[in-house]
């Protein structure tokens, strides 16, 4: 049962018919892995904490730098030099001290990622390199855990949800092939700060929808944002019958 303080804190969510007490309790009982607490991971972590997701696992091996502060809103000037996970954990404690936060200030190899994914209900990919994304995708497929994937660079963003437990859902590798790892980073190409906030907030929203079985998540769909002209495109995605990750052994 929710406490009086929880009923008050989450009252604006609980009054939503799609959420109610049951949905809020599911969020409180959930454990979510957030890989990367930079531009995307900051709003993801902050909104999931505010919404009452009971246990967040933050993974990032970077330290806060001055150049991060333009867009990575979980950190501030006093955080410069600190590990990003510890800086973000301190911010989340101010937002909602009742949730649990676990931090891993390291770059996880595939075996460690497999272990982490096995112990959570959902994964949010806020990384900026294909190698990690492919490893994370393999772990989510292996353990049948939903993966909320987002990316943002320059003035362009994208978001999708890959859910191996749902029939007909593609995986990340159905869309991108290994070896296509020439992606630019924000340090190389730049990024407009509100863009990562938009995509990160949407990742948090999709995560909450999946965890509480609300509405229609972005499973089998890829949303593309052209922020310069504020135009959205929605593309349908299907499983690749030759995908070596989600179709192997089928």
Secondary structure, DSSP 8 states (H G I E B T S, - for coil): ---HHHHHHTHHHHTSTTTHHHHHHHHHT-EEEEE--SHHHHHHHHHHHHHT-SEEEEE---B--GGGGGT-TT--GGGTTSBHHHHHHHHHHHH-TTSEEEEE-S---HHHHHHHHHT-SEEEE--S-HHHHHHHHHHHHHHT-EEEEEEEEBTEEEEEEE-TTSTT---HHHHS-TT------HHHH-B-HHHHHHHHHHHHHHHHHHHHT-S---BTEEEEEETTTTEEEEEE----TT-TTTSTT-
